[in-house]
Amino acid sequence: MFTDLFCWCLDKLMTLVVSAANGLDLSGLTGFAPSSGLPEEIINVMQLCGVGTAVGIIISAIVLRLILQLIPFTRLGS
């Protein structure tokens, strides 16, 4: 019974997290869009290599690290 109660609470918590994540407007972090007038061939190769996804992951990691630095007692390794 306690296991079911724990699983139900965890399910409701994850549903809340998913709905909060869906509510965020992250349209600016969808990928790397160079506006410096690069040739289409270079932009195509960059997209094939996954540069946009990598830049999005790096920016997300930096933002997450900065947010964690604001919480006391989570300054691990820095």
C-alpha positions, 0 to 999 in steps of 0.5 A, a space after each residue: 500500500 505504501 509503495 502504491 502511495 509513493 508511486 502515485 505521489 511520484 506520478 503526480 509530481 512528474 505530471 506537474 513537472 511536465 506541465 510546468 516544462 510545457 508552459 515554458 517558452 523556450 523558442 529562443 533555445 531551439 537551435 543555433 541560427 547564425 545571422 551573420 550571412 554565412 553561406 547556405 553550404 556552411 549552415 547545412 554542414 553545421 546543422 548536419 553536425 548538430 551544432 544547433 543542438 550542442 549550443 542549446 545543450 551548452 546554454 541550458 547547462 550554463 543556465 542550470 549551473 547559474 541557477 544552482 549557484 543561487 541555492 545555498 549548500 549546492 555549491 559543489 565543486 566550485 
